[in-house]
Amino acid sequence: MTKKKFHEIICPNCDSSFWINDALNYFQNPQVCANCKSEIKTGKAGLDEQILILLKRKASIRAYKMVKAATKCSKSVAKKRIKTAAKANHVAYDTDVTPFVNFFLRIIVSGLLGLTLVGIGSIYYPNIQKIAAPVVCSGEFNIEVVEKLATKEVGERSKGAVIVATCDDEDISKETFYASVGMYSLGIFILLSIRKLFTK
């Protein structure tokens, strides 16, 4: 049996820990710490106590897995119980992800969403790229669909519309596209960061 199937129990008296593989059965029976011989709470109170200990150790994911295994509840119910316990005890609901990793993930997600927004959005609304105008052009900026290539043969994929951005009649389509992706990605990143602050 892999360690993923085990759950860490921490004694609230001596802080020693041990691993169990049957959380459902464990919390239904009286338990004693093997180290200090003191009683470890079980039942609902015992599970809540272990949740709080794990939350304080910034191990929210382990707490979530324990709740799910001990109560056989759904993912949403387990998450709600963890968040409720965190809020009631004024403990941060950590996702077991370091701030650096979290920051890096937000950058990746923001970049992908920005690319998708500009890439797909431009097909239906080319002016979405006008956000880049102040960055890529100091003269007369213009963006338009100059050609629409039809499908060559039945069953072949259409190449879609050709969107051309110009600055004083000079083609700056690539610069406009990349600048638009960057600006929308930055906006999405800021929104995700603000959302994170309000959901702590």
N, C-alpha and C positions, 0 to 999 in steps of 0.2 A: 504494500500500500504506500502510495507516495505521500509526501509531506502536505500536499495540497488538501488531502482528506483529513488532516489533523487540525485541531483547534487548541490554541494556547489558553490555559487557565492560570490566572495569577492570584496568589494568596494575598488578600488585602492586609493581612497581619504581618507577615514576614517578607513579602514581596518576591517570594520564590515562585517559579513557574514550572508547569509540566504540561504535557500534550495529551489530548484525548482524541479518539477517533469516532466516538458516538455521542455527539452533543445532545441528541434527543434523550437518550437514556441517562446521561450524566446529570442533567438538570431535574430529573424526575426522582432522584434518590439522594439521601443524605451523603455528604462528602466531608472528608477530613484532609487537611494539608499533610503531606508525607514528611515535611520538614519540621514544622512547629507544632503539629498535632492539633491545631485549632480548627474549629468548624468553618467550613466554607459554605456560604449560603447557596441554596439551589432554588428551584422553582422560578417564578417570575422575578422575585426580588434578587435572587442570585444572578440571573441573567442580566438584569438591569445593572447590577454592581459590576459585572465583568465588562459590560458595554462601556460604562463610565471609565473604568481603569484603562481599557484599550484606547478610548478617545483621548484621554490625557497623555497617552504614549504616542499619539498621532498615528494610530493604527486603525483607522476607520474601516478599511477594507476587510481586515481580519474580524472586526466587530460585526460587520455586515454579514460575512460568511457564517459566523457563529450563530447569529440570530436566525438566519435562513435554515441552518442545519438543525438548530435546537427546537424550532417551532414549525418547521416544514411549511413556512409561509411563502408568498410570492416575493419577487424581487422588489416590487414597489412597496409592499407592506414592510419588508425588512429595512429598506432605505428610510421610510417614513419614521420607523421606530428609532433608528439611529439618530436622525435629525432632531426628533422630538427630545430624546435624551440629552443631546448636545445643547439644545436651546434651553431646556429646563435647568441644566447645571452650569450654564454659561461657559461651555467648553467649545472651542473651535472645531468645526466639522472638517477635519483634514481628509484629503483623498489619497494619502500615502504617496503623493507625488511631490517632489521637492520643488521649491519656488522656481529654480532654474529650469527644470524640466517642464513645468507648467508654462513658463514664459516662452520657451522654445516651441512647445506645442501650439500655443496661441499664434505665434508667428507663422507656423506652417499652415494652420487652419485658415488664418486670415489671408495668406497668399493664395491658397487654393480657391477660397471663396471669391477673392478679388478677380482672379484669372477667369473663373467660371462666369462671374457677373459680366465682365467686359466681353469675354469671348462669345458667350451666347446672347447676351443683351444687345450687342452691336448688330446682330443679324436682324433683329426686329426694330431696334431703335439706335441707329448709328450715332445720333447726337449724344449718346451716353458718354462718348469719348471727349466731348467738349470740355469736360472737367480739366483736361490736361492742357488746354489752350494757353493759360498764363505761364505754364512751365516750359512748353516746347516752342512757343512762338511769341515774338515781340512785335510782329507785324499783323497783316490781315490773315486771320485763320479761317479755314473753310474745310468742312468735311461732308462728303456726299457719296452716294452709291453711284459709281460711274459705269458699272457693267454688271449684268446678271447672266451668268453662264447657264444655259439650259443643259439638260441631260443629253449626252451625245446619242446614246442608244437606250432602248427600253431595257430596264433592269440595271443600268449603270447608275452610280451615285452622282447626284448633282453637286457641282462645286459651289453653288450658292452665289452670294453677292460679293462684289469686290468693293471694299470701302477704302476710299482714298482721302487722306487728310493732307492739306497743303498749307504752307505758310508763305505768303507772297509768291504763290504759284510754284513753290518748291515742294516736292513730295516728302512729307515727314510722317508717313503712315506708321512705320515701325516705332519711331520715337513716341508718337501719340499713343499707340496701343500700349507700349510698356509703361509709359508715364501714367496712363489711366489705370492700369492694373495696380501699379504702385500706390496711387492715391486712394483708390477704393479699398485696397488691402489695409492701408494705414487707418482708414476710417473704421473698417470692420474690427481691426485690432484694438482701437480705442474703445469701441462699443463693448467688445468682449471683456476688456480690462475693467471698464466701469461696472459691467454686469457682475463680474467676480467680486468686486468690492461690496456690492449690495447684497450678494448671496452668501456672504460669510456668516 
